[in-house]
Structure formats: structure tokens, C-alpha cells
Amino acid sequence: MSLIRYEPWSLVNRLHSDLDRIFGRDYQDNDDSRGAVSDWMPAVDVQETKDAFVLRADLPGVDPKDIDITMENGVLTLRGRRQSEQTSDERGYRRVERISGEFFRRFTLPDVANAESISAQTNNGVLTVTIAKRPEVQPRRIEVKTS
């Protein structure tokens, strides 16, 4: 049997913090630690092959020069910005659509990832980042000698 702690004010506190977040004010703490890091989050597929890790990120409308990829302490960071504007005038109606915003994604890679061998390319709005694996070190048997 497990004990469940009853906290009657947890729902009220969560509602209060959600309302503060929605209306852009935070009375409890003045840092941005709970704020949004990015305006949108691209979908990313991560695949492990025999000799590499492959990340594919959907980045429609993002210019390759606006993409920043960094690797530090085993963490791969994808950051960028997209801006586009479409205008159409048809039969007296005018429509303007803008899609813009920054994105930020981080991925912790295992120790076998080779930080020196990372390549990235984009094709039709899909960014492909390939991180090669280090050659695996085979365990070595150590003989125990008697004296």
C-alpha cells in the first residue's frame, strides 16, 4: 500500500501560476526561468545507425544562414530563426500571413558520439545533422598473475 499526500491547495496554486503566466506577470519570482525559450519547436527525428547518430529537423522557411548548431560538453544545440511574409491580392481581398520566430532544441548525446565529426546539411526545409560514433573500445582481459 502506498501513501498519497493530500495537498488541497495544489490545484489553486497551479491555476494561479497559469493565470500569471498567461497574463505575462510573475509575482513569485522575477527571473525568466519559467518563461518560454523559443517561439516554436521544430519536429526532430533522431536515428541511431551502426556508425552514426542522425537528427532530422523540419525547418520550413528557415534560411540555412539563420541556423546555428553547436556542440559543447556532450550537448548538441540547434538554434535559429525564421521569417517569411506572404501577401496576396485577389478580387478586392488582401491577405498577409507572417510566420516568424526563434527555435531552440538541445540533445544530450552519449559518450560514443564524436564531437569532432559532425556534419549538417539542409534540403527542402529538412536539416540533417550527422554525428559519427567513435570507434568502440573493446574490453581488454587482464591476466591475474601469482607470485
Secondary structure, DSSP 4 states (H G I P E B T S, - for coil): -------TTHHHHHHHHHHHHHTT--SS--SSTTS-S-S----EEEEE-SSEEEEEEE-TT--GGGEEEEEETTEEEEEEEEEEEEEEEETTEEEEEEEEEEEEEEEEPPTTEEEEEEEEEEETTEEEEEEEEPPPPPP---PPPP-
